[in-house]
């Protein structure tokens, strides 16, 4: 009833209207109770959303508290989100911090790196469906995926999605993805060549997993299916799916070859110089290697030496979790290899626009 008519109504008309208002209020209370009951039933049945809510406070509402919800555990540099009745244990956050410290010490000789702000978000997915909805169906063969985005003058995104249904993800996938985030942070705004990005991250994997990748590289070399050095250096994106094993193996092999010639910190210097000046000036300045052809000769000689000292066949028979902890979340489609000359400074890493997202991996 309009307010001006209600004010003019007689006492008797008000009494007649009161039961009507009471009935409407009762209906409203009943509908609200049904909605609350339905929401609680869905939570109790174990329905799992594909990712944590944008507003973490919403996950702590009284309605959601009766069942599993997205929980948070924070440390200095990480925010760990998991779906359940309790947050992830503090020991997991401590392990993440220890991994980060160890990687900074190894690659940058830095015992006290600058804190990540915002923190790196790690999302533990308790079902395969939840993981694939978050990172995309193209990541069906992956265990983990990382996403970093640096936009000048805007926010920084650091996120790692983990398929927590897989065994050994803590040792076989998490260090790999944290290394990807560290790389993206160190070279903010620059898209790294794939062989560098993956080769460095693979060196954070367990030793047995690394041996499997090296076996792939050795077998491809023996079968004349390996990438030439110039091909590997000029890849803009991941190769065709059937060449992933040799790509991963050769990328790790080449990074390890260069790292062992000097130091990990020197390798990062080489990466920065190659982005600024091109591969050949960087090779000459850091490693005293004349050009890409000289790099290939030295690298293949080292691979040949290793093949006589190690047994790829034995390594390939080792039992391990899946070698790929993930791929970039962006589509991984075959890309043609650009021809490149061998003149000094002519071979440069593929470039991207500063500020563009580094697609998720991942692993």
C-alpha positions in Angstrom: 0.0 0.0 0.0 1.3 3.5 -0.8 2.6 5.4 2.2 0.1 8.3 1.8 -2.9 5.9 1.8 -1.5 3.9 4.7 -1.3 7.0 6.8 -4.9 7.9 6.0 -6.3 4.5 6.8 -8.7 4.0 9.7 -7.6 1.9 12.7 -9.9 -0.9 11.5 -8.3 -1.0 8.0 -4.9 -1.2 9.6 -6.0 -4.2 11.6 -7.2 -5.9 8.4 -3.9 -5.2 6.7 -1.8 -6.6 9.5 -2.5 -10.4 8.9 -1.6 -9.8 5.2 1.7 -8.4 6.1 2.4 -11.2 8.6 1.6 -13.8 6.0 4.0 -12.2 3.5 6.7 -12.1 6.2 6.2 -15.8 7.0 6.6 -16.7 3.3 9.8 -14.7 3.1 11.3 -16.5 6.1 10.3 -19.9 4.7 12.0 -19.2 1.3 15.2 -17.9 3.0 15.4 -21.1 5.1 15.0 -23.3 2.1 17.8 -21.5 0.3 20.1 -21.8 3.3 19.4 -25.5 3.6 20.1 -26.1 -0.1 23.4 -24.3 0.0 24.5 -26.2 3.1 23.5 -29.5 1.4 25.6 -28.7 -1.7 28.6 -28.0 0.5 28.1 -31.1 2.5 27.9 -33.2 -0.7 31.5 -32.1 -1.5 30.9 -29.8 -4.5 34.2 -28.2 -5.4 34.5 -25.0 -7.3 37.3 -24.7 -9.9 39.1 -22.0 -7.9 39.0 -19.9 -4.7 36.5 -17.0 -4.6 37.8 -13.6 -5.5 36.8 -12.4 -2.1 38.3 -14.6 0.6 35.9 -13.3 3.2 33.0 -14.9 1.2 34.5 -18.3 1.8 34.2 -17.8 5.6 30.5 -17.0 5.6 28.2 -18.9 8.1 26.4 -20.6 5.2 29.7 -22.1 3.8 31.1 -23.0 7.2 29.1 -26.2 7.4 31.2 -27.9 4.7 34.5 -27.7 2.8 35.5 -24.2 1.7 38.5 -22.5 0.2 41.0 -22.1 3.0 44.1 -19.9 3.1 47.5 -20.2 4.7 49.9 -17.3 4.3 53.7 -17.0 4.8 56.1 -14.2 3.9 56.0 -14.8 0.1 53.1 -17.2 -0.5 49.4 -17.5 -0.1 48.4 -21.2 -0.2 44.7 -21.9 -1.0 43.2 -25.3 -0.6 39.7 -26.7 -0.6 38.7 -28.4 2.6 37.7 -28.0 6.2 41.2 -26.7 7.4 44.0 -24.7 5.8 47.1 -26.4 4.5 49.6 -27.1 7.2 52.2 -24.6 8.2 54.9 -27.0 7.1 53.9 -26.7 3.5 54.3 -22.9 3.7 57.7 -23.4 5.3 58.8 -25.8 2.5 57.7 -23.2 -0.2 59.8 -20.5 1.6 62.8 -22.9 1.8 62.5 -23.7 -1.9 62.4 -20.1 -2.9 65.4 -19.2 -0.7 67.4 -22.1 -2.1 66.7 -21.1 -5.7 67.7 -17.5 -5.1 70.9 -18.6 -3.4 71.8 -21.0 -6.3 71.0 -18.8 -9.2 71.6 -15.2 -7.9 73.8 -15.8 -4.9 71.2 -13.9 -2.9 70.4 -15.1 0.7 67.8 -12.4 1.4 65.9 -11.7 -1.8 63.2 -9.0 -1.9 59.8 -10.2 -0.8 57.2 -11.0 -3.4 54.4 -8.4 -3.2 51.8 -9.4 -3.9 52.5 -12.9 -2.6 52.6 -15.8 -5.0 49.3 -17.6 -4.8 49.5 -21.5 -4.8 46.2 -23.2 -5.4 45.9 -26.9 -4.5 43.2 -28.6 -6.5 41.7 -31.6 -4.9 40.2 -33.0 -8.1 41.4 -33.2 -11.7 38.3 -31.5 -12.9 39.0 -28.5 -10.7 42.6 -28.2 -12.0 41.6 -28.4 -15.6 38.8 -25.9 -15.2 41.3 -23.5 -13.8 44.2 -23.9 -16.2 42.4 -25.2 -19.4 41.9 -28.5 -21.0 45.2 -28.2 -22.9 47.0 -28.9 -19.6 45.5 -32.4 -19.3 49.0 -33.9 -19.3 50.4 -31.6 -16.7 50.8 -31.7 -12.9 51.2 -28.0 -12.3 51.0 -24.7 -14.0 52.3 -21.2 -13.2 51.0 -17.8 -14.4 52.9 -14.6 -14.1 51.8 -11.2 -15.4 53.8 -7.9 -15.1 52.0 -4.8 -16.2 53.9 -1.5 -15.9 52.1 0.7 -13.4 49.6 -2.0 -12.5 49.3 -5.1 -10.5 51.6 -8.2 -10.6 50.1 -11.6 -10.7 52.0 -14.7 -9.4 50.0 -17.9 -9.3 50.8 -21.6 -9.3 48.0 -24.2 -9.8 48.8 -27.7 -8.5 47.0 -30.9 -9.3 47.2 -32.2 -5.8 45.7 -35.5 -6.8 49.1 -36.6 -8.3 51.8 -38.3 -6.2 55.0 -36.5 -5.4 53.9 -33.1 -6.7 55.7 -31.4 -3.8 59.1 -32.6 -5.1 58.5 -33.2 -8.8 56.4 -30.1 -9.7 56.4 -27.4 -7.1 60.2 -26.5 -7.3 59.9 -26.4 -11.1 57.0 -23.9 -11.0 58.5 -21.7 -8.3 61.6 -21.4 -10.6 59.3 -20.3 -13.4 57.9 -17.5 -11.1 61.4 -16.5 -10.0 62.6 -16.3 -13.7 59.6 -14.2 -14.6 60.2 -11.9 -11.7 63.9 -11.5 -12.4 63.3 -10.6 -16.1 60.1 -8.7 -15.5 58.4 -7.5 -18.7 60.5 -9.7 -21.0 59.3 -13.0 -22.5 62.1 -15.5 -22.2 63.0 -17.9 -25.0 61.3 -21.3 -24.2 64.6 -23.2 -24.0 65.8 -20.9 -21.3 62.6 -20.8 -19.4 62.1 -24.6 -19.4 65.8 -25.5 -19.2 66.3 -23.6 -16.0 63.1 -24.8 -14.4 64.0 -28.4 -15.2 67.2 -28.0 -13.3 65.1 -27.5 -10.2 63.6 -31.0 -10.7 64.7 -34.2 -8.8 67.9 -35.8 -10.1 66.1 -38.9 -11.5 63.7 -36.8 -13.4 66.6 -34.8 -14.9 68.2 -38.1 -16.0 65.1 -39.0 -17.9 65.2 -35.7 -19.8 68.8 -36.2 -20.6 68.1 -39.7 -21.9 65.5 -38.1 -24.2 68.1 -35.7 -25.6 70.7 -38.4 -26.0 68.3 -40.7 -27.8 67.2 -38.0 -30.1 70.8 -37.2 -30.9 71.6 -40.8 -31.6 68.5 -41.1 -33.8 69.2 -37.9 -35.8 66.0 -36.3 -34.4 67.6 -33.6 -32.3 67.1 -29.9 -32.7 70.1 -28.0 -34.2 71.3 -25.3 -31.7 70.0 -22.5 -33.9 66.6 -24.1 -34.1 66.4 -24.5 -30.4 67.5 -20.9 -29.7 65.0 -19.4 -32.2 61.9 -21.3 -31.1 59.2 -18.8 -30.3 57.0 -21.3 -28.5 56.7 -25.0 -27.7 57.3 -27.3 -30.7 54.8 -29.9 -31.9 53.6 -32.3 -29.3 55.6 -35.2 -30.6 58.8 -33.2 -30.1 58.2 -32.2 -26.5 60.4 -34.9 -25.0 63.5 -33.9 -27.1 62.7 -30.2 -26.6 62.7 -30.6 -22.8 65.8 -32.8 -22.8 67.8 -30.6 -25.1 66.8 -27.4 -23.3 67.9 -28.7 -20.0 71.1 -30.1 -21.5 72.1 -26.8 -23.1 71.3 -24.7 -20.0 73.3 -27.2 -17.8 76.2 -27.0 -20.3 76.4 -23.2 -20.0 75.9 -23.1 -16.3 78.7 -25.6 -15.7 81.1 -23.5 -17.8 80.8 -20.6 -15.3 78.3 -20.1 -12.6 74.5 -19.9 -12.4 74.7 -16.2 -11.8 76.8 -15.8 -14.9 74.1 -17.7 -16.9 71.6 -15.0 -15.8 74.0 -12.4 -17.0 74.2 -14.2 -20.4 70.3 -14.3 -20.5 70.1 -10.5 -19.9 72.8 -9.8 -22.5 71.1 -12.0 -25.1 67.8 -10.2 -24.6 69.6 -6.8 -25.0 72.2 -7.6 -27.7 71.6 -11.0 -29.2 72.9 -14.4 -28.6 76.4 -14.2 -30.2 77.6 -11.0 -28.4 76.3 -12.6 -25.1 78.1 -15.9 -25.9 81.4 -14.0 -26.6 81.2 -11.8 -23.6 80.3 -14.3 -21.0 81.6 -17.7 -22.3 84.2 -16.7 -24.9 82.3 -18.8 -27.4 82.5 -17.3 -30.9 79.0 -17.9 -32.3 76.1 -20.3 -32.3 78.0 -22.7 -34.6 80.8 -22.8 -32.1 78.3 -23.3 -29.2 76.8 -26.3 -31.0 80.2 -27.9 -31.6 81.2 -27.6 -27.9 77.7 -28.6 -26.6 77.5 -31.7 -28.8 81.0 -32.7 -27.8 80.0 -32.5 -24.2 76.8 -34.5 -24.8 78.9 -37.2 -26.6 81.3 -37.3 -23.6 78.3 -37.7 -21.2 76.8 -40.5 -23.3 79.9 -42.6 -22.8 79.9 -41.9 -19.0 76.2 -42.4 -18.5 73.7 -44.9 -19.8 70.6 -43.2 -21.2 68.9 -46.6 -21.6 69.2 -47.2 -17.9 68.0 -43.8 -17.0 65.0 -44.2 -19.4 63.9 -47.3 -17.5 63.8 -45.5 -14.1 60.4 -45.1 -12.6 59.4 -41.6 -11.9 56.4 -39.3 -11.8 55.5 -37.6 -15.1 58.4 -35.6 -16.4 56.4 -32.6 -17.4 55.0 -30.7 -14.4 53.2 -28.6 -16.9 53.2 -26.3 -19.9 52.4 -22.7 -20.5 48.7 -22.1 -20.0 48.5 -20.4 -23.3 47.8 -22.7 -26.3 50.8 -24.9 -27.1 50.7 -25.1 -30.8 53.5 -25.8 -33.4 55.4 -22.8 -34.6 57.6 -22.5 -37.5 61.3 -21.9 -36.9 62.5 -18.6 -38.2 65.7 -18.7 -40.3 68.6 -16.9 -38.8 72.0 -15.9 -40.1 75.3 -16.5 -38.4 76.6 -13.0 -38.6 77.7 -11.5 -35.3 74.6 -10.1 -33.5 72.3 -11.5 -36.2 70.7 -14.2 -34.0 68.5 -12.7 -31.3 65.9 -14.2 -29.0 62.3 -13.8 -30.1 60.9 -10.7 -28.5 57.5 -9.8 -27.1 55.9 -6.6 -26.1 56.8 -5.5 -22.5 53.9 -5.9 -20.1 52.4 -8.8 -21.9 51.4 -11.8 -19.8 53.8 -14.7 -19.6 51.3 -17.5 -20.3 50.9 -20.1 -17.8 52.9 -23.2 -17.9 52.7 -24.9 -16.9 55.2 -27.3 -15.6 
